[in-house]
Amino acid sequence: MLTLSLLRHAKSSWDEPGLSDHERPLAKRGLKAAPRIGAALSGLGLKPDLVLCSDAVRARETLSLILPTFSAPPPQVVYEDVVYMAMPAALLMRIRSVEAEHTDRTPRHMMIVGHNPGLEELAMLLIGTGADDDLTRIAKKFPTCAVAVIAFETGNWTEIVAGAGCLEHFLTPSHRP
């Protein structure tokens, strides 16, 4: 069984209009929300083996606030431009490529820290089942600092396909366990 956590970066700041989209930092609200989501994930016993994080400032800052909430750091954290503003097809291709990169030990839980609309669309593409209230909430909105935790009944990332995932948790800053 594999677990994929899709984490949208926390709320970003628009205080400096001259900054490029890639360089925008977190807003005060985002700085508060990220550790709360991290604590919620940790409280559920969820800790990724591999994190693929957008190299945008707001995504890196979000991850830096979440990592200390885990009992130990993930074995591998990778910052990638390919995750920045990626669409679902590119994200799915990246997920499937993980198998070839980890021939010694396949990560069982991968987290992607990225952006909308790609993460929301990927979640909707992959999820086939889950609790009705969580499915309704995720279909309605995938807000900043939300995380969808999706389980797959396979042991190989190359076998991840549309509709095969079960939404185990959908956590948002305003709705945590």
N, C-alpha and C positions, 0 to 999 in steps of 0.2 A: 504494500500500500504506500502511496506517495501523497504528500500534502503540499499544496501550493498556497502561499499567502500573498495576496495582492494588496499592497498598501499604497494608498494615494498619499502624496506628501501633505504635510500639515498646511494650514492657512498661510499664504505668503503675503508679504508686505508690498504695498504700492506707494510707499512714502517717498521713494526716489524715482521720479518719472524718467530720468535719464538712463537708468539701468536697463540693460537688455533683459529679455524674459529669462534667459539662462542664468543670469546673475542675481535675480531677486531673492532676498533672504526671507526668513519666516517673520510673520507678524507676531505681536504679543500673544494673540489668541492661539497661534500655532505653537509657540514656545510652551504654552501651558498644556495643550492637547496631546502633543506627541508623547511625553512621559506617561500620561494617563493611559493611552492606548498600549504602550509598551507594558505597563503594569498589568493591564487586562490580559494581554497575550501571555505574559509570564504566569499570571494567576491561573490560566487554563493549562499550564504546562507546555505551552507552544514555544519552541525555540528552533529557528531554522539552522540547518547544516550549511546552507549556502545562501548568501544574499547577493542579488543583482540589483544595484542601485543606479538610478540615473545620476549623471555627473552634474546636474543642475544644483545650484547652491541650496535651494529650498528642500530638495530631496536629500542631499547629504546632511543638512542640518537636522531634518526629521529623523533620519537614521541615527545620527549621533546622540539624539535625546532618547531614543528607544533602546539602543544597545545596552546601556548601563542597567536597565531593568531586568535583563536576563541574568540567570545565575552564573553563566560563563559566556564569553563572547562566541559567536558562531565561528566554526573552523575556517570559513572562507567568506570574505566580503569583497565584492568586485564592483568598481564604479565604472559605468559604461555609457558612452555617448549614445550607443544604439538604443538604450532604454528611454532616453530623453525624447518625449513626445511621440513615442513609437505607437503605431497602430496595431490592432490585434494580430494580424498576420505576421508582422515582424516579431512581436513578442512571443507568439506561439513557435515560430521558427527558432527563436533564441532558447526557449524552454526545451525544445526537442534536441537541441545541439549539446545540452549539458551531459547527456549520456556519453558521448564520444570524448569529452574532456575529462571525465572521471572514471577511467577504466578500472582503477584500483578499488574505489568505493563510491557507489552511486549515492548522492545526497538523497535522503528520504524526505526532507522538508526544505523546500526552496521558498524564499521570499523575494518578491520583486517590489522595489520601491520606485514608483513612477508617477505618471500623470494621466489625467483625463484628456480626451475621451477614450484613449486606448485601453486603460485598465478596466474601466466600467464595461466597455464593449467586449473585452476579453473575458471578463467574469461572466457576462450574460451568454457568451458563446459556449463556454466550457461547462456551465452549471446545467445539470439535467434534473437533479432532485435536491431536496432540502426542506427545512421547516417552512411552512406556508408564510408565516409572518416575516421571516428573514428574506424569503424570495420576493415578497411584496415590497419590502423596504428597499432592497437592492435594485429592483426594477424601477422604483420611483426616483431614487437619487443615490449617487455614490459620492458623498461629500468629502471635503478635505479631511485627511487623517483617518479615513475609514479603512478598514481592512476586511477583505473577504477571505475566509479560510476554506479551501476546497480540497476534498479528499478524492483520490482516484484508486480504483481497485486494480492497480497494475504496479509492477515493480520497475518499469522502464519508462523514462521520460519521453522516448520516441513514440510511445503508444498513446500519448495524451491526444484526445480527439474531442470534437464538439459534442456537448451534451453528456459526456461521460463522467463529469464531476458531481460530487454531492457537496452542497454548501453546508459546512459544519457550523460556521459562525459568521455573522456579519456584525462587526463592531464599529461603532461610530463614537465620536467624542461625547455625544449626548445619550448614547445607548450602549452600555457595556454590561457585562455579567455582574 
